[in-house]
Amino acid sequence: MNTAIDTLLQILDLEPLEHNLFRGRSPQVGWQRVFGGQVIGQALVAASRTVIEDRHVHSLHGYFLRPGDPAVPIIYEVDRIRDGGSFTTRRVVAIQHGEAIFSMSASFQIREGGLEHQIAMPEVPGPDTLPSEQELKDKFLSMAPENIRKYWERERPIEMRPVDMTHYFSKKALPPQQYVWVRASGQLPEDERIHQCVLAYASDMTLLDTSLFPHGTSVFSPKIQAASLDHAMWFHRPFRADEWLLYATDSTSSSGARGMNRGLLYAQDGRLIASTAQEGLIRVRKKD
């Protein structure tokens, strides 16, 4: 198993402390703050641990309240809001230093049949036709700015293959949309909830950056203060997070130092398996 995937599965395996109370830890890789996708994934694990196995998450809505500190554990407190005949609702609060850093509501449902439709998958090059991460590193990394180079040099649990690399090297304004193939960089256990939590972790990647495309900049720019403010996700159909998924994102608006972003996740066979939405802080730093 890939070391980064092994680490991700370890941080998603929360320690039970008491009834409805769990403890999570962060990987010690030099981050200044906890990655938002980690908190989403761990909060979903905490909620799932209190729900019977025949119910699976279909939606989650979270707010990032304070930056997370990677040096100390995160306590997740679960409130069992409702256990209904078909739906189960949970609220989770992530706590550090005695204060809430993240709150999330999640809804779980039994399997049901019903009407079916979806938006068609965009026509883009498949992942096997695109350069691998290692090929991209070998070709471009030496030319990248130091902060981008450090980001890509780090071993990561999610492999990404962007359809277009233009925004990494250009400062020209681009349409507010991007397509990236994503998957776990190693095989995952045969547990549907693990795949959902890993995808929740990955869903925070690339999403916020889309709102900066029209402005010729990125989250790596020292002129931009960027952070996720909230995050919503809907799970539509079963999937495997260790198989390629197309993450198609767009940004509908930016104003008030915030950018609004939407995402659709497709399996390679064209099934729409999840949707996301996120508003993020994209504040231009004032000059000294």
C-alpha positions, -999 to 999 in steps of 0.1 A, spaced: 0 0 0 12 35 -8 26 52 23 5 83 18 -27 62 15 -17 43 46 -13 76 65 -47 88 52 -65 57 64 -48 61 98 -60 96 103 -95 86 92 -95 59 118 -106 80 147 -100 70 183 -133 66 203 -131 85 236 -166 83 249 -201 79 237 -204 103 206 -168 116 212 -138 109 190 -103 120 186 -85 126 153 -49 135 145 -31 153 116 -2 140 96 30 158 106 42 170 72 50 206 80 16 221 72 9 255 89 -28 246 93 -50 215 89 -61 207 54 -98 214 51 -105 180 34 -90 162 64 -115 178 88 -144 171 64 -133 135 61 -128 130 98 -161 146 107 -178 123 83 -161 93 99 -173 105 133 -209 109 122 -208 75 103 -196 57 135 -229 66 151 -252 54 123 -264 18 116 -247 1 87 -276 0 63 -276 38 60 -252 57 39 -244 94 37 -262 113 10 -254 149 19 -232 170 42 -229 207 49 -201 222 68 -186 255 79 -149 262 86 -148 284 117 -111 286 126 -78 273 112 -69 239 125 -37 233 143 -18 203 129 3 199 161 -26 189 184 -54 164 182 -89 174 170 -119 163 191 -151 154 172 -184 156 192 -214 140 175 -250 151 182 -275 124 173 -302 148 160 -326 122 145 -330 85 137 -360 82 115 -376 54 95 -356 62 63 -332 91 72 -307 97 100 -293 131 108 -261 139 127 -244 172 137 -206 172 143 -184 198 159 -146 197 156 -129 212 186 -93 224 193 -80 245 222 -115 245 236 -130 262 206 -150 250 175 -129 250 143 -155 232 121 -192 223 122 -210 199 100 -245 184 95 -248 151 76 -278 131 65 -279 93 59 -305 73 41 -314 36 35 -310 24 -1 -341 32 -22 -351 30 -58 -367 59 -77 -366 82 -107 -332 85 -124 -315 113 -144 -282 131 -145 -263 158 -163 -240 142 -189 -203 138 -183 -182 164 -202 -161 151 -231 -125 154 -220 -94 133 -225 -93 101 -203 -68 97 -175 -48 71 -194 -41 96 -221 -27 122 -197 7 125 -181 10 109 -147 20 130 -117 55 116 -119 58 125 -156 45 160 -148 70 164 -120 99 152 -142 89 177 -170 77 208 -151 87 208 -115 121 223 -119 105 253 -136 78 258 -110 79 284 -82 92 271 -49 58 270 -31 42 250 -60 73 228 -62 70 219 -25 33 212 -29 38 187 -57 70 171 -43 51 159 -11 38 124 -13 0 126 -13 -28 102 -9 -48 115 -38 -34 113 -73 -44 141 -97 -42 143 -135 -53 178 -147 -67 179 -182 -51 214 -187 -20 227 -169 -22 263 -183 -32 279 -150 -1 265 -132 23 284 -155 3 314 -169 -10 346 -154 -36 352 -181 -73 352 -174 -89 319 -180 -125 307 -181 -137 298 -146 -137 260 -151 -113 231 -148 -113 193 -152 -91 171 -131 -90 133 -128 -86 122 -92 -82 89 -74 -67 75 -42 -31 66 -49 -35 31 -35 -61 4 -31 -87 11 -4 -106 -15 18 -139 -30 7 -159 -6 28 -182 18 11 -180 43 40 -142 45 37 -146 54 0 -171 81 9 -148 96 35 -118 95 12 -138 113 -15 -149 139 10 -112 144 18 -104 148 -19 -134 170 -27 -117 200 -11 -88 199 -37 -89 222 -67 -124 235 -60 -115 269 -45 -88 276 -71 -114 276 -99 -127 310 -87 -92 325 -93 -89 314 -130 -106 346 -144 -82 367 -124 -50 352 -137 -38 340 -103 -40 310 -79 -41 299 -43 -3 297 -45 1 334 -51 15 353 -21 -8 382 -31 -39 360 -23 -52 350 11 -73 319 3 -93 297 26 -124 275 24 -154 291 42 -180 263 38 -184 230 20 -213 210 8 -214 176 -8 -241 153 -21 -235 116 -28 -257 103 -57 -245 68 -66 -221 41 -54 -184 44 -65 -148 35 -57 -125 63 -46 -95 43 -57 -107 43 -94 -104 74 -116 -131 100 -111 -134 132 -132 -138 163 -110 -154 190 -132 -155 223 -114 -167 258 -123 -171 292 -105 -203 311 -109 -192 343 -92 -166 362 -71 -174 393 -51 -169 406 -16 -135 388 -13 -153 355 -18 -155 330 -47 -183 306 -53 -175 272 -67 -194 241 -79 -182 206 -87 -194 174 -103 -177 141 -98 -181 114 -125 -170 78 -127 -152 68 -159 -183 51 -172 -201 85 -171 -222 81 -140 -225 112 -119 -215 100 -84 -213 132 -63 -218 170 -64 -200 197 -44 -204 234 -37 -180 257 -18 -176 294 -11 -140 304 -3 -122 335 9 -101 350 -20 -89 382 -4 -62 403 -21 -36 411 4 -29 448 10 6 461 1 28 470 31 
